[in-house]
């Protein structure tokens, strides 16, 4: 266990805290949940930075870090879908969650095929993550009854994140397509 892995575990431990804060009544819970999510987002950046800078990268960290990211994002999006319940919000959240599941499965399968590097994280995925994190932060901070620029900014960023999500998914699938084609060919029954 090293410091980057410990930070990742802290991020996972913050998930029930976030759920509790989102569920609790009171005006202070919006600010508190946003602060906890911001802390979790900063630990995400910090654990990766420290792992690279201090050369503390481990196979456990390579496994835990994306799992922690997906757990926190999916959990908060589900909670916010309950809060906002809007069709477009729900569709954007479903696109983001669905992409996370699909790309995780694709990465796992590509690793089994000894082609892990083919679906490595690209700049488009990083842009998606940035838009997604800022959108979630704004939406956590904003009460569902709020009007004005804050909810509009949160929704706009979430829709941008969903569009970037689709674009990055297409990019990953395009990179993996030759391997997928080989698998399809190998799975065809002989004639």
N, C-alpha and C positions, 0 to 999 in steps of 0.2 A: 504494500500500500504506500503510495506516495502522495504528495500534495495535490497534483492535478486530479488524481483519482478520488481523493477525499473531497475536493470541490465538486466533482461530478455527483458523488453520493449526497452531498449537501443539497444539490439541486433537486435530486429525486426526493429527498426528505422534505423539501419545501412544497411539494405537490399537495399533501393533505392540508397544509397550512393555507395554501391558496384556495382550495375548495371551501374550507371553513370560512375564510374571509369573504368569499364571494356569496356564500349562503347567509351569513349573518346580516341582520338588519342594521341600519345606521349609516349615516352619511360618511363617517370616518372609514368605513370598510372599503369604499372605493379607492381612497388614497392609500390605505394600508395594503390592499391587494395589488395595486399598481406598484407600490414600493417593493413588495416581496417579489413580484414578477421581474422588476428591474434588477433586483439583487440576483435572482436566478439567471437572468440574461448576462449580467456581468460575470458571474462565475463561469458561464459557458465560454465567454471570450477568454477569461483569465486562465481557466484550466488548459485550454489549447495553447495559449501563449506560453505558459510556464512549461508545459510538456515539450514544446519545440525549443524554447530558449535554454532550458536546463537539461535538455536531452533526457527527459523522463517519460518518453513515449513507451507505452506498454500495450500488449495485446488486450489486457483487461480494459484499459482506457479507450482503446480503439473500438471495443465493443460497447462499453458503458456510455460513452459520450453521446453517440447518436440515439441510443435508447432513451437516455435522460431527456434529450431535446424533444424527441417525438412524444414521450409521455407527458411532458409539461404542456407542450403546444396543443396536443389533442385534448387533454383534460380541460384546459382553459377554453378552447374553442367550443367544446361541448357545453361547458357552463355558460359561456356567453351566448350561445345559440338559445339556451333556455331563457336568458335575460332579454335578448332582443327579438327572438322568434320571427324575424322577418324572412320572407322567401329568399331575397337576394343574399342576405347574410347566411342563411342556412345552406344555400347552394355553394357559396364561396367556401364555407367551412367544410362542406362535404368534398369539394374538389381538393382542398388542402389535405384533409385527413386521408382521402382515397389515394392521393399521390404518395403520401408518406408510406402507406401500407404497400403500394405497388412497387415503389422504388426500393424499399427495404427488402422485399421478396426478391426483386431482380438482383440486387447486390448480393444477397445470400446465394442465389442460384449461380451467379457469375463466379463467385468465390469457389463454389463446388466445381465449376468448369475450369478452374485455374486461370480465370481471366478477371480477377478482382479489379485491376487497374483500369479496365475499360470503362467502368461506371464510377470513376472517382468524382469527388465533388468538384463542380465547375463554378465559374464566376456567376453564372445565371442562378445556380442554387444559392449562392451567397447573397445575391441581390434579393432573391425571394425571401430568404430567411430574415434579412434586414427589414424589408417592408412588412413582413408578417409580425416580427417582434414589435416594431413601432406601432403597428395597427392594434395589436393586442394590448399594449401598454396604454394607448389612448383610450381604447374601449373599456378597459378595466377602470380607468380613472374617471370615466364619464358615466354619471347616473343614466339609467335608461329613460328617464323623464326629461333629460336635458335636450335643449334645442340649440341651434346655432352652429358654429364652426367645428366644435369639438367632435360631436357624433358624426358629422359629415366627413371630417378628416379621417376618423377611425374607419368608417365604412369605405371611403375611397381607397385608403391604404389596404384594407382587407381585399377589396376587389382587385387592386393592383397586384397584391400578393397571390391571389388566385390565378390571375392571368400569367404571372411569372412562374407560378407552379406548373401550369399547363405547358408553358414553353420549356421549362427545364425538364419536365417529364418527357416531352417529345425529343429533347436533346439526348437524354439518357437512353431512351428507346432506340434512337437512331444509332447511337454508339454501340449498343448491344445487338443491333439487328443482324449482323453477320453470324453471331453466335446463336441467336434465336433461330435463324434460318437453318443452320446446321442441325440444331436440335429437332426442328420440324421435319427435316429430311430424314434424319435417323429414326424418327418415330413413325414414319409412314410404313404401312404394311407392304411387304414385297409383292410385286405383281406377278 
